Amino acid sequence: MSKLPVASGQEAVRALKKVGYLVDHQTGSHIILRQSDPPYRRLTVPHHTELAKGTLRSIIRQAGLTVEEFSALL
């Protein structure tokens, strides 16, 4: 297993946009992303300067990516 990268909320959103996620809306400090193609997954990314390791790992898992794939998108 590769090392989890350090990323801000904005960097995570930018990386997820590269694999087909679009910003649906923002509620407070949370950005809601929706996948443009089936299965139309929905992700919530906190708009923080640094995401907690568990939060980032959960977002990567929910997006259907591996840590290596996500790191390559950053």
C-alpha positions as CSV (number, residue, x, y, z in Angstrom):
1,M,0.0,0.0,0.0
2,S,1.4,3.4,-0.9
3,K,1.6,6.3,1.4
4,L,-1.5,8.6,1.6
5,P,-0.8,12.0,0.1
6,V,-1.4,15.3,2.0
7,A,-4.1,17.3,0.2
8,S,-6.4,20.2,0.8
9,G,-10.1,20.1,0.0
10,Q,-9.6,22.2,-3.1
11,E,-6.8,19.9,-4.4
12,A,-9.0,16.8,-3.8
13,V,-11.8,18.5,-5.8
14,R,-9.5,19.3,-8.6
15,A,-8.2,15.7,-8.8
16,L,-11.7,14.3,-8.7
17,K,-12.8,16.5,-11.5
18,K,-10.2,14.8,-13.7
19,V,-12.1,11.5,-13.3
20,G,-15.5,12.8,-14.1
21,Y,-16.9,14.4,-10.9
22,L,-18.6,17.8,-11.2
23,V,-19.3,20.3,-8.5
24,D,-23.0,20.0,-7.7
25,H,-23.2,22.6,-5.0
26,Q,-21.6,23.8,-1.8
27,T,-23.2,23.9,1.6
28,G,-21.1,25.9,4.1
29,S,-17.6,24.5,4.1
30,H,-18.5,21.2,2.3
31,I,-18.3,20.8,-1.5
32,I,-20.8,18.3,-2.9
33,L,-19.6,16.5,-6.1
34,R,-21.6,14.3,-8.4
35,Q,-20.3,11.8,-10.9
36,S,-21.3,12.8,-14.5
37,D,-21.6,9.1,-15.7
38,P,-23.3,6.1,-14.1
39,P,-23.3,5.1,-11.2
40,Y,-23.7,8.8,-10.4
41,R,-21.8,8.6,-7.1
42,R,-22.1,11.6,-4.8
43,L,-19.1,12.8,-2.7
44,T,-18.8,15.4,0.1
45,V,-15.4,17.0,0.4
46,P,-14.7,19.4,3.2
47,H,-13.1,22.7,2.0
48,H,-10.2,22.6,4.5
49,T,-6.6,23.5,4.1
50,E,-5.6,20.0,5.0
51,L,-7.8,16.9,5.0
52,A,-7.5,14.5,7.8
53,K,-6.0,11.1,6.8
54,G,-9.2,9.1,7.5
55,T,-11.4,11.6,5.7
56,L,-9.2,11.6,2.6
57,R,-8.9,7.8,2.6
58,S,-12.7,7.6,2.9
59,I,-13.2,10.0,0.0
60,I,-10.8,8.0,-2.2
61,R,-12.6,4.8,-1.3
62,Q,-16.1,6.3,-2.0
63,A,-14.8,7.6,-5.4
64,G,-13.8,4.0,-6.4
65,L,-10.1,4.9,-6.7
66,T,-7.0,3.5,-5.1
67,V,-4.5,5.6,-3.3
68,E,-2.1,5.2,-6.2
69,E,-4.6,6.4,-8.7
70,F,-5.6,9.4,-6.6
71,S,-1.9,10.3,-6.0
72,A,-1.3,10.3,-9.8
73,L,-4.2,12.8,-10.3
74,L,-2.8,15.3,-7.8
